[in-house]
Protein backbone atom coordinates (compact mmCIF):
# COMPACT_ATOMS: atom_id res chain seq x y z
CA UNK A 1 0.00 0.00 0.00
CA UNK A 2 1.37 3.44 -0.93
CA UNK A 3 2.51 5.65 1.91
CA UNK A 4 -0.03 8.52 2.10
CA UNK A 5 2.61 10.92 3.48
CA UNK A 6 4.96 10.26 0.56
CA UNK A 7 2.03 10.60 -1.79
CA UNK A 8 1.35 14.08 -0.44
CA UNK A 9 5.03 15.02 -0.75
CA UNK A 10 4.96 13.99 -4.42
CA UNK A 11 2.12 16.46 -4.94
CA UNK A 12 3.86 19.27 -3.05
CA UNK A 13 3.69 22.28 -5.40
CA UNK A 14 6.82 23.82 -3.88
CA UNK A 15 8.80 20.68 -4.74
CA UNK A 16 7.51 20.90 -8.31
CA UNK A 17 8.56 24.57 -8.50
CA UNK A 18 12.03 23.69 -7.19
CA UNK A 19 12.39 21.04 -9.91
CA UNK A 20 11.12 23.33 -12.67
CA UNK A 21 13.42 26.15 -11.54
CA UNK A 22 16.44 23.85 -11.34
CA UNK A 23 15.72 22.54 -14.84
CA UNK A 24 15.19 26.06 -16.23
CA UNK A 25 18.39 27.41 -14.69
CA UNK A 26 20.33 24.37 -15.88
CA UNK A 27 19.04 24.91 -19.42
CA UNK A 28 20.06 28.57 -19.33
CA UNK A 29 23.51 27.72 -17.99
CA UNK A 30 24.03 25.15 -20.75
CA UNK A 31 22.76 27.63 -23.36
CA UNK A 32 25.41 30.15 -22.32
CA UNK A 33 22.98 32.75 -21.03
CA UNK A 34 25.28 33.46 -18.08
CA UNK A 35 28.88 34.58 -18.50
CA UNK A 36 31.95 32.82 -17.03
CA UNK A 37 32.43 33.91 -13.43
CA UNK A 38 29.09 35.76 -13.34
CA UNK A 39 27.57 35.93 -9.87
CA UNK A 40 24.10 34.41 -9.50
CA UNK A 41 22.31 36.81 -7.18
CA UNK A 42 19.39 35.28 -5.31
CA UNK A 43 17.17 38.36 -5.66
CA UNK A 44 17.70 38.44 -9.43
CA UNK A 45 16.95 34.72 -9.77
CA UNK A 46 13.78 35.09 -7.70
CA UNK A 47 12.54 37.87 -9.98
CA UNK A 48 13.60 36.22 -13.25
CA UNK A 49 12.21 32.74 -12.55
CA UNK A 50 9.33 33.55 -10.20
CA UNK A 51 10.59 31.47 -7.26
CA UNK A 52 11.24 32.16 -3.59
CA UNK A 53 14.52 32.37 -1.70
CA UNK A 54 14.28 28.83 -0.30
CA UNK A 55 13.74 27.36 -3.77
CA UNK A 56 16.69 29.35 -5.12
CA UNK A 57 19.00 28.11 -2.36
CA UNK A 58 18.01 24.46 -2.88
CA UNK A 59 18.59 24.66 -6.64
CA UNK A 60 21.92 26.50 -6.32
CA UNK A 61 23.21 23.96 -3.83
CA UNK A 62 22.22 21.11 -6.17
CA UNK A 63 23.85 22.71 -9.22
CA UNK A 64 26.99 23.36 -7.20
CA UNK A 65 27.24 19.68 -6.28
CA UNK A 66 26.83 18.78 -9.96
CA UNK A 67 29.70 21.11 -10.83
CA UNK A 68 27.68 23.47 -13.03
CA UNK A 69 28.30 26.44 -10.73
CA UNK A 70 30.68 27.05 -7.85
CA UNK A 71 30.03 28.15 -4.28
CA UNK A 72 32.35 30.57 -2.52
CA UNK A 73 31.69 30.59 1.25
CA UNK A 74 30.37 33.91 2.55
CA UNK A 75 30.18 35.26 -0.98
CA UNK A 76 27.63 33.24 -2.93
CA UNK A 77 27.38 31.28 -6.16
CA UNK A 78 28.85 32.05 -9.56
CA UNK A 79 29.10 30.44 -12.99
CA UNK A 80 32.11 28.15 -13.28
CA UNK A 81 35.19 29.74 -14.77
CA UNK A 82 37.43 26.70 -15.17
CA UNK A 83 41.17 27.21 -15.11
CA UNK A 84 43.22 25.70 -17.92
CA UNK A 85 44.34 22.93 -15.56
CA UNK A 86 40.77 22.12 -14.51
CA UNK A 87 39.62 22.05 -18.11
CA UNK A 88 42.49 19.72 -19.04
CA UNK A 89 41.59 17.34 -16.20
CA UNK A 90 37.93 17.36 -17.16
CA UNK A 91 38.68 16.47 -20.76
CA UNK A 92 41.12 13.75 -19.74
CA UNK A 93 38.33 12.05 -17.80
CA UNK A 94 35.82 12.61 -20.59
CA UNK A 95 38.21 11.15 -23.14
CA UNK A 96 38.74 8.01 -21.08
CA UNK A 97 34.99 7.48 -20.64
CA UNK A 98 33.82 8.41 -24.12
CA UNK A 99 36.46 6.51 -26.07
CA UNK A 100 35.69 3.38 -24.02
CA UNK A 101 31.95 3.92 -24.53
CA UNK A 102 32.39 4.27 -28.30
CA UNK A 103 33.78 0.73 -28.44
CA UNK A 104 30.67 -0.56 -26.67
CA UNK A 105 28.51 1.40 -29.11
CA UNK A 106 30.07 -0.46 -32.03
CA UNK A 107 29.36 -3.79 -30.34
CA UNK A 108 25.83 -3.10 -29.15
CA UNK A 109 24.09 -0.53 -31.37
CA UNK A 110 21.05 -1.86 -33.21
CA UNK A 111 20.14 -0.98 -36.78
CA UNK A 112 17.23 1.12 -35.49
CA UNK A 113 19.50 3.06 -33.12
CA UNK A 114 22.01 3.74 -35.87
CA UNK A 115 19.19 5.00 -38.11
CA UNK A 116 18.12 7.42 -35.36
CA UNK A 117 21.70 8.62 -34.92
CA UNK A 118 21.87 9.21 -38.68
CA UNK A 119 18.65 11.23 -38.50
CA UNK A 120 20.05 13.43 -35.72
CA UNK A 121 23.32 13.95 -37.59
CA UNK A 122 21.28 15.11 -40.59
CA UNK A 123 19.19 17.48 -38.49
CA UNK A 124 22.32 19.06 -37.02
CA UNK A 125 23.72 19.48 -40.53
CA UNK A 126 20.55 21.28 -41.66
CA UNK A 127 20.54 23.43 -38.50
CA UNK A 128 23.92 24.87 -39.48
CA UNK A 129 22.38 26.42 -42.58
CA UNK A 130 19.64 27.98 -40.45
CA UNK A 131 22.30 29.47 -38.20
CA UNK A 132 20.41 29.02 -34.92
CA UNK A 133 22.88 28.48 -32.08
CA UNK A 134 20.09 27.43 -29.71
CA UNK A 135 18.80 24.82 -32.14
CA UNK A 136 22.31 23.53 -32.80
CA UNK A 137 23.01 23.23 -29.08
CA UNK A 138 19.81 21.27 -28.50
CA UNK A 139 20.47 18.93 -31.43
CA UNK A 140 24.10 18.45 -30.45
CA UNK A 141 22.97 17.53 -26.94
CA UNK A 142 20.40 15.03 -28.26
CA UNK A 143 22.84 13.61 -30.79
CA UNK A 144 25.55 12.86 -28.24
CA UNK A 145 23.10 11.58 -25.63
CA UNK A 146 21.70 9.14 -28.17
CA UNK A 147 25.18 8.10 -29.28
CA UNK A 148 26.26 7.09 -25.77
CA UNK A 149 22.91 5.50 -24.98
CA UNK A 150 23.79 3.00 -27.72
CA UNK A 151 26.57 1.70 -25.43
CA UNK A 152 23.86 -0.29 -23.64
CA UNK A 153 25.20 0.90 -20.29
CA UNK A 154 22.83 3.43 -18.73
CA UNK A 155 25.19 4.27 -15.85
CA UNK A 156 28.08 4.98 -18.22
CA UNK A 157 25.87 7.11 -20.48
CA UNK A 158 24.61 9.07 -17.46
CA UNK A 159 28.13 9.71 -16.16
CA UNK A 160 29.24 10.93 -19.59
CA UNK A 161 26.25 13.26 -19.84
CA UNK A 162 26.99 14.73 -16.40
CA UNK A 163 30.65 15.26 -17.28
CA UNK A 164 29.67 16.92 -20.56
CA UNK A 165 27.28 19.27 -18.78
CA UNK A 166 29.87 20.06 -16.13
CA UNK A 167 32.24 21.44 -18.74
CA UNK A 168 29.76 23.68 -20.54
CA UNK A 169 28.95 26.64 -18.21
CA UNK A 170 31.65 29.27 -18.58
CA UNK A 171 33.29 27.54 -21.53
CA UNK A 172 35.10 29.71 -24.04
CA UNK A 173 35.73 29.15 -27.71
CA UNK A 174 32.71 26.92 -28.37
CA UNK A 175 31.52 27.36 -31.96
CA UNK A 176 32.90 30.89 -32.13
CA UNK A 177 33.42 30.48 -35.87
CA UNK A 178 31.50 28.76 -38.64
CA UNK A 179 34.67 26.80 -39.38
CA UNK A 180 34.62 25.21 -35.91
CA UNK A 181 30.92 24.33 -36.31
CA UNK A 182 31.47 22.70 -39.70
CA UNK A 183 34.49 20.80 -38.39
CA UNK A 184 32.40 19.41 -35.55
CA UNK A 185 29.68 18.54 -38.05
CA UNK A 186 32.18 16.65 -40.24
CA UNK A 187 33.19 14.63 -37.17
CA UNK A 188 29.57 13.61 -36.64
CA UNK A 189 29.36 12.26 -40.18
CA UNK A 190 32.62 10.39 -39.75
CA UNK A 191 31.38 8.89 -36.47
CA UNK A 192 28.29 7.71 -38.33
CA UNK A 193 30.39 6.15 -41.09
CA UNK A 194 32.65 4.31 -38.63
CA UNK A 195 29.59 3.07 -36.77
CA UNK A 196 27.97 1.75 -39.93
CA UNK A 197 31.20 -0.10 -40.72
CA UNK A 198 31.35 -1.46 -37.16
CA UNK A 199 34.91 -0.13 -37.05
CA UNK A 200 35.73 0.03 -33.33
CA UNK A 201 39.24 1.46 -33.70
CA UNK A 202 38.11 3.96 -36.31
CA UNK A 203 35.22 5.22 -34.21
CA UNK A 204 37.39 5.49 -31.10
CA UNK A 205 39.90 7.59 -33.05
CA UNK A 206 37.20 9.96 -34.34
CA UNK A 207 35.69 10.35 -30.86
CA UNK A 208 39.13 11.11 -29.41
CA UNK A 209 39.78 13.75 -32.07
CA UNK A 210 36.29 15.22 -31.72
CA UNK A 211 36.69 15.58 -27.97
CA UNK A 212 40.07 17.24 -28.14
CA UNK A 213 39.43 19.76 -30.90
CA UNK A 214 38.77 22.35 -28.18
CA UNK A 215 42.55 22.74 -27.87
CA UNK A 216 42.56 24.32 -31.32
CA UNK A 217 39.58 26.63 -30.88
CA UNK A 218 39.44 27.39 -27.14
CA UNK A 219 40.72 30.71 -25.83
CA UNK A 220 43.33 30.40 -23.03
CA UNK A 221 42.19 31.58 -19.62
CA UNK A 222 45.65 32.14 -18.20
CA UNK A 223 49.25 32.28 -19.31
CA UNK A 224 49.67 28.70 -18.05
CA UNK A 225 47.44 27.28 -20.79
CA UNK A 226 47.83 23.64 -21.67
CA UNK A 227 50.00 23.40 -24.83
CA UNK A 228 48.43 21.95 -27.97
FIROZA-56803 format. One line per 4 residues: number of its first residue (from 1); for each residue x, y, z of C-alpha. Coordinates in Angstrom, 3 decimals, decimal comma, padded with zeros to 6 digits. Layout:
REM FIROZA-56803
NUM) X Y Z; ... .
REM end
This chain:
REM FIROZA-56803
1) 000,000 000,000 000,000; 001,365 003,444 -000,931; 002,513 005,651 001,913; -000,032 008,525 002,096 .
5) 002,606 010,915 003,480; 004,957 010,257 000,562; 002,026 010,604 -001,793; 001,347 014,082 -000,442 .
9) 005,031 015,018 -000,753; 004,958 013,991 -004,418; 002,119 016,464 -004,943; 003,865 019,273 -003,048 .
13) 003,685 022,278 -005,404; 006,823 023,818 -003,876; 008,796 020,679 -004,744; 007,506 020,897 -008,305 .
17) 008,559 024,566 -008,504; 012,025 023,690 -007,195; 012,386 021,041 -009,905; 011,124 023,334 -012,670 .
21) 013,416 026,145 -011,538; 016,437 023,850 -011,344; 015,721 022,538 -014,842; 015,190 026,056 -016,235 .
25) 018,385 027,410 -014,685; 020,333 024,374 -015,882; 019,041 024,910 -019,423; 020,062 028,573 -019,332 .
29) 023,511 027,718 -017,993; 024,033 025,153 -020,750; 022,759 027,630 -023,356; 025,409 030,154 -022,323 .
33) 022,976 032,754 -021,031; 025,281 033,456 -018,079; 028,879 034,578 -018,500; 031,949 032,820 -017,029 .
37) 032,427 033,908 -013,432; 029,091 035,763 -013,337; 027,572 035,934 -009,866; 024,098 034,413 -009,498 .
41) 022,308 036,811 -007,183; 019,390 035,283 -005,309; 017,166 038,356 -005,658; 017,699 038,443 -009,426 .
45) 016,952 034,722 -009,774; 013,782 035,089 -007,698; 012,542 037,872 -009,983; 013,599 036,219 -013,250 .
49) 012,207 032,739 -012,552; 009,328 033,546 -010,199; 010,592 031,467 -007,256; 011,237 032,161 -003,595 .
53) 014,517 032,367 -001,702; 014,283 028,834 -000,298; 013,741 027,360 -003,768; 016,691 029,352 -005,117 .
57) 018,998 028,111 -002,359; 018,011 024,455 -002,882; 018,592 024,664 -006,637; 021,921 026,499 -006,321 .
61) 023,214 023,957 -003,826; 022,220 021,109 -006,168; 023,852 022,714 -009,219; 026,992 023,362 -007,199 .
65) 027,238 019,676 -006,277; 026,829 018,784 -009,955; 029,698 021,109 -010,833; 027,676 023,473 -013,029 .
69) 028,296 026,437 -010,732; 030,679 027,048 -007,848; 030,029 028,147 -004,278; 032,346 030,565 -002,521 .
73) 031,691 030,591 001,253; 030,366 033,909 002,555; 030,184 035,265 -000,984; 027,628 033,237 -002,931 .
77) 027,380 031,277 -006,161; 028,846 032,050 -009,562; 029,098 030,443 -012,992; 032,108 028,153 -013,283 .
81) 035,192 029,737 -014,767; 037,432 026,697 -015,170; 041,170 027,207 -015,115; 043,224 025,701 -017,917 .
85) 044,340 022,930 -015,559; 040,769 022,122 -014,505; 039,620 022,046 -018,115; 042,490 019,724 -019,037 .
89) 041,595 017,338 -016,200; 037,926 017,365 -017,156; 038,682 016,466 -020,759; 041,117 013,751 -019,741 .
93) 038,328 012,045 -017,800; 035,821 012,610 -020,592; 038,211 011,150 -023,136; 038,738 008,009 -021,077 .
97) 034,991 007,475 -020,640; 033,824 008,412 -024,119; 036,458 006,509 -026,068; 035,687 003,383 -024,019 .
101) 031,947 003,920 -024,533; 032,395 004,269 -028,301; 033,779 000,729 -028,440; 030,674 -000,558 -026,670 .
105) 028,513 001,402 -029,112; 030,070 -000,463 -032,035; 029,358 -003,789 -030,344; 025,829 -003,103 -029,153 .
109) 024,089 -000,526 -031,367; 021,046 -001,858 -033,209; 020,144 -000,981 -036,780; 017,231 001,123 -035,489 .
113) 019,500 003,055 -033,117; 022,006 003,739 -035,866; 019,194 004,996 -038,105; 018,117 007,420 -035,362 .
117) 021,696 008,616 -034,925; 021,874 009,215 -038,675; 018,648 011,231 -038,495; 020,055 013,430 -035,715 .
121) 023,324 013,947 -037,591; 021,276 015,106 -040,592; 019,186 017,480 -038,487; 022,324 019,064 -037,019 .
125) 023,721 019,480 -040,535; 020,554 021,278 -041,657; 020,538 023,433 -038,495; 023,924 024,869 -039,475 .
129) 022,383 026,419 -042,577; 019,635 027,977 -040,455; 022,304 029,473 -038,196; 020,412 029,024 -034,924 .
133) 022,876 028,477 -032,078; 020,094 027,434 -029,705; 018,803 024,818 -032,141; 022,314 023,532 -032,801 .
137) 023,006 023,229 -029,076; 019,813 021,265 -028,504; 020,466 018,933 -031,434; 024,097 018,451 -030,452 .
141) 022,972 017,526 -026,943; 020,399 015,028 -028,259; 022,841 013,606 -030,788; 025,550 012,855 -028,240 .
145) 023,105 011,578 -025,632; 021,701 009,139 -028,166; 025,175 008,096 -029,281; 026,259 007,087 -025,773 .
149) 022,915 005,502 -024,976; 023,787 003,004 -027,719; 026,570 001,701 -025,431; 023,860 -000,292 -023,641 .
153) 025,200 000,900 -020,288; 022,829 003,429 -018,730; 025,195 004,266 -015,854; 028,084 004,982 -018,220 .
157) 025,871 007,110 -020,479; 024,606 009,067 -017,459; 028,125 009,708 -016,160; 029,245 010,926 -019,588 .
161) 026,253 013,258 -019,837; 026,995 014,726 -016,403; 030,646 015,255 -017,285; 029,674 016,920 -020,565 .
165) 027,280 019,275 -018,785; 029,865 020,059 -016,130; 032,243 021,441 -018,739; 029,760 023,682 -020,544 .
169) 028,948 026,637 -018,213; 031,653 029,273 -018,578; 033,290 027,536 -021,531; 035,097 029,710 -024,037 .
173) 035,728 029,147 -027,714; 032,714 026,921 -028,373; 031,522 027,361 -031,958; 032,903 030,886 -032,131 .
177) 033,422 030,481 -035,871; 031,502 028,756 -038,639; 034,672 026,804 -039,381; 034,623 025,209 -035,914 .
181) 030,922 024,328 -036,313; 031,474 022,697 -039,699; 034,493 020,804 -038,388; 032,397 019,413 -035,548 .
185) 029,677 018,540 -038,049; 032,175 016,647 -040,237; 033,193 014,629 -037,168; 029,570 013,611 -036,643 .
189) 029,355 012,261 -040,184; 032,623 010,390 -039,747; 031,380 008,891 -036,474; 028,288 007,706 -038,332 .
193) 030,385 006,153 -041,090; 032,653 004,313 -038,631; 029,589 003,067 -036,766; 027,974 001,746 -039,928 .
197) 031,202 -000,105 -040,717; 031,347 -001,457 -037,157; 034,914 -000,126 -037,052; 035,728 000,032 -033,334 .
201) 039,240 001,463 -033,701; 038,112 003,960 -036,311; 035,217 005,225 -034,213; 037,394 005,485 -031,104 .
205) 039,897 007,586 -033,048; 037,199 009,955 -034,336; 035,687 010,353 -030,863; 039,127 011,110 -029,411 .
209) 039,782 013,750 -032,075; 036,289 015,219 -031,721; 036,694 015,582 -027,972; 040,075 017,236 -028,142 .
213) 039,429 019,760 -030,895; 038,770 022,346 -028,179; 042,555 022,742 -027,868; 042,562 024,324 -031,322 .
217) 039,581 026,632 -030,884; 039,440 027,395 -027,144; 040,718 030,706 -025,834; 043,327 030,403 -023,035 .
221) 042,187 031,578 -019,622; 045,651 032,141 -018,203; 049,248 032,278 -019,314; 049,669 028,703 -018,048 .
225) 047,438 027,278 -020,787; 047,829 023,638 -021,673; 049,995 023,398 -024,826; 048,427 021,949 -027,967 .
REM end
